[in-house]
Amino acid sequence: MAAKKLMLLGGISYLIPAIEAAHRYGCHVITADYLPDNIAHHYSDEYVNVSIINSEAVLHAAQERQIDGILSFAVDPGVVSAAYVAEKMGLPFQCSYEAACILQDKARFRQFLTANGFNVPMAKGYSSHEDALSDTNLFHWPVIVKPVDSAGSKGVSRVDTPTQLPIAIDHALTASPSKRFIIEDFLEKDGLSCGSESFFVGGKLLYNAFYDQFFDNEAVNPYTPSGECWPSDKAQCHQEEIRSELQRLGNLLQFDTGLFNIEWRLCTDGRVYLMEVSPRAGGNSLAELLCHAADIDLIDAEVRKAIGLPVGDIHEPHYHGYFSILVLHSERTGIFDRLWIDNDFARLHLVKCNINVGFGQEVHAFTGANTSIGTLFLRFSSHDEMVSMMENYRQYVKIILK
C-alpha cells in the first residue's frame, strides 16, 4: 500500500511534533510555505514553495501531489486554504470552508456571534480610516483595534480616546493581509484571560483543556500571551457555560472532527465571551504540552483525523499535575547569547525547553507570537505555586543578549 500523503501548511517549529506523529503512521509529509529555510522543512519528506494564504495555489499543489490529508497545524494564516483544499478534494477537516472563513475573519465572526445571540462586545469591521473615524460614537471607550485576519496578537492596540485612533489603525493595517481592521469595545476581564484546546468528534465537543493566560506588561506588545497554565482555576459554572456556548457554535456552523483553539474571557459584567475560535492547534506548542500534562495525545488524534483514521478515545483531560508554558521573549531587539535558567528551578520544574534561535542570531522585541524565542514546559506541585512562579519568572529565567 502506498504511503498516505499529508500536507502541512507552514514551516515553523510547532509543526515538528505533527510531522513526527505522521511519520509514525508511515505518511509521506509535505510541508508548504514561501520560506524554504523554515525549520519544519528539514523534518518533512517534501517541500513545496507556495504562499499558504493563496488558496488556489495551495489547491493546485495539493492536487498535483494527490494528497490524502491537509492540516494548518498551529499556523493561523493557512487555515482558510486548508479548509478550501479539504472541501475541494473531499478530505477530512474540522469544518466547512465557509465556516472557516467566518471563524478566521474577526469582523465576520463578531457579526455571526451577534446574529445568533452570543455575548459579544460592540464591534465593527472597516477598510478605511474615514469610515472608522465617522463611527467613534458607536463605541464605549476604551476600544481595541486589531487586524481582522492576523494571529499572535500582531497589530493589536488599546485606544483610550478617538484622537489616538488613526495611529492604531495604521498599526493594525500593517499586520493585515486583506488591509482590513476591526474596532471593538474593550472588555474588562475578571481575573486572567482564558483559552482551550478543544476537540470535536462528529460534531460533539468531547475534550476541553481549559487554560489561563499570562501577559507581560513590560513587553512592547502587552496583548501577546507570555504564558499559559493548566488546569484553569475559573469556576466550573463559567467553564460549563463556555463549553455549552462552544457546542452551540459548533452546531450552528456544523463542526465535524478535529482540534480547535479557543480564546474566551470572563468579564467584570459577570458574563463569559467567546473571543476567538480557530480550526487548528494553538500556538506556543499548546497541544505538545498537553501530551505531557494530560492523558490524551491531541497531536496523534489530529493527524489520524487528517489521514482518515479513527481518532480513538477522546474525553475530557485528566491532568498529571499543574503545568504551564512560559513563552521565552526579549523586551528589546538584540543578538541572542544564551538562555539562563536557575539550576534549582530547572531541577524542580522544567519538563522541556524549546529554543527557536541559535547563538549569535538576532532576536526582536516581543511584538507578537512570531517574535518569541521559544517555550519552556514547566510542572508544579500546586496551582498557587504555578501562578507565583509564572508571575515572578524573571527571578528564575533570563534571556541574555549580547
TARA-V961395 format. One record per residue. N is the residue number from 1. RES is the residue in one letter. OMEGA is omega in whole degrees, 0 to 359 (999 if undefined). Layout:
n->{N;N}
res->{RES;RES}
omega->{OMEGA;OMEGA}
//
This chain:
n->{1;2;3;4;5;6;7;8;9;10;11;12;13;14;15;16;17;18;19;20;21;22;23;24;25;26;27;28;29;30;31;32;33;34;35;36;37;38;39;40;41;42;43;44;45;46;47;48;49;50;51;52;53;54;55;56;57;58;59;60;61;62;63;64;65;66;67;68;69;70;71;72;73;74;75;76;77;78;79;80;81;82;83;84;85;86;87;88;89;90;91;92;93;94;95;96;97;98;99;100;101;102;103;104;105;106;107;108;109;110;111;112;113;114;115;116;117;118;119;120;121;122;123;124;125;126;127;128;129;130;131;132;133;134;135;136;137;138;139;140;141;142;143;144;145;146;147;148;149;150;151;152;153;154;155;156;157;158;159;160;161;162;163;164;165;166;167;168;169;170;171;172;173;174;175;176;177;178;179;180;181;182;183;184;185;186;187;188;189;190;191;192;193;194;195;196;197;198;199;200;201;202;203;204;205;206;207;208;209;210;211;212;213;214;215;216;217;218;219;220;221;222;223;224;225;226;227;228;229;230;231;232;233;234;235;236;237;238;239;240;241;242;243;244;245;246;247;248;249;250;251;252;253;254;255;256;257;258;259;260;261;262;263;264;265;266;267;268;269;270;271;272;273;274;275;276;277;278;279;280;281;282;283;284;285;286;287;288;289;290;291;292;293;294;295;296;297;298;299;300;301;302;303;304;305;306;307;308;309;310;311;312;313;314;315;316;317;318;319;320;321;322;323;324;325;326;327;328;329;330;331;332;333;334;335;336;337;338;339;340;341;342;343;344;345;346;347;348;349;350;351;352;353;354;355;356;357;358;359;360;361;362;363;364;365;366;367;368;369;370;371;372;373;374;375;376;377;378;379;380;381;382;383;384;385;386;387;388;389;390;391;392;393;394;395;396;397;398;399;400;401;402}
res->{M;A;A;K;K;L;M;L;L;G;G;I;S;Y;L;I;P;A;I;E;A;A;H;R;Y;G;C;H;V;I;T;A;D;Y;L;P;D;N;I;A;H;H;Y;S;D;E;Y;V;N;V;S;I;I;N;S;E;A;V;L;H;A;A;Q;E;R;Q;I;D;G;I;L;S;F;A;V;D;P;G;V;V;S;A;A;Y;V;A;E;K;M;G;L;P;F;Q;C;S;Y;E;A;A;C;I;L;Q;D;K;A;R;F;R;Q;F;L;T;A;N;G;F;N;V;P;M;A;K;G;Y;S;S;H;E;D;A;L;S;D;T;N;L;F;H;W;P;V;I;V;K;P;V;D;S;A;G;S;K;G;V;S;R;V;D;T;P;T;Q;L;P;I;A;I;D;H;A;L;T;A;S;P;S;K;R;F;I;I;E;D;F;L;E;K;D;G;L;S;C;G;S;E;S;F;F;V;G;G;K;L;L;Y;N;A;F;Y;D;Q;F;F;D;N;E;A;V;N;P;Y;T;P;S;G;E;C;W;P;S;D;K;A;Q;C;H;Q;E;E;I;R;S;E;L;Q;R;L;G;N;L;L;Q;F;D;T;G;L;F;N;I;E;W;R;L;C;T;D;G;R;V;Y;L;M;E;V;S;P;R;A;G;G;N;S;L;A;E;L;L;C;H;A;A;D;I;D;L;I;D;A;E;V;R;K;A;I;G;L;P;V;G;D;I;H;E;P;H;Y;H;G;Y;F;S;I;L;V;L;H;S;E;R;T;G;I;F;D;R;L;W;I;D;N;D;F;A;R;L;H;L;V;K;C;N;I;N;V;G;F;G;Q;E;V;H;A;F;T;G;A;N;T;S;I;G;T;L;F;L;R;F;S;S;H;D;E;M;V;S;M;M;E;N;Y;R;Q;Y;V;K;I;I;L;K}
omega->{180;179;175;182;179;177;176;180;183;181;183;187;180;182;190;177;177;176;180;178;179;178;177;177;176;182;167;187;179;174;187;166;183;182;186;181;179;193;185;181;177;182;182;179;183;179;176;178;182;175;185;174;176;188;181;179;178;178;179;180;181;179;179;182;178;183;178;181;180;177;165;192;179;181;186;185;184;187;182;179;179;178;180;180;180;181;181;185;179;182;180;173;184;187;178;176;180;178;179;179;177;183;186;178;187;179;179;180;178;178;180;179;180;183;184;169;175;170;184;176;171;186;177;180;184;172;179;175;188;181;180;183;178;184;187;180;179;194;175;188;7;179;172;176;181;175;178;193;173;181;177;177;177;176;185;177;166;182;185;181;180;181;180;189;183;181;180;177;178;180;180;183;178;183;183;176;182;182;176;183;179;171;177;178;176;181;179;186;175;184;183;170;187;176;176;159;187;184;174;173;181;179;180;180;187;187;176;176;183;179;173;184;172;178;181;181;178;180;177;176;183;180;174;181;178;178;177;178;182;347;177;176;176;182;182;180;178;177;178;179;181;175;179;179;178;176;178;176;178;178;182;183;175;174;179;183;174;189;176;172;186;166;180;187;167;186;184;174;177;183;175;183;167;183;181;173;185;181;181;169;178;174;180;177;182;182;179;177;183;173;175;192;187;192;177;176;183;182;178;181;181;177;178;177;185;182;172;177;175;185;180;184;178;180;178;187;171;187;179;183;179;188;176;171;172;180;181;183;180;177;181;176;180;181;183;177;181;172;176;176;177;186;181;178;180;182;186;193;188;175;181;177;175;179;184;182;179;178;177;179;176;172;185;175;190;179;180;183;181;179;177;182;180;180;168;170;186;178;183;183;179;179;181;178;181;182;180;180;181;180;183;188;183;174;189;185;179;171;181;177;175;999}
//
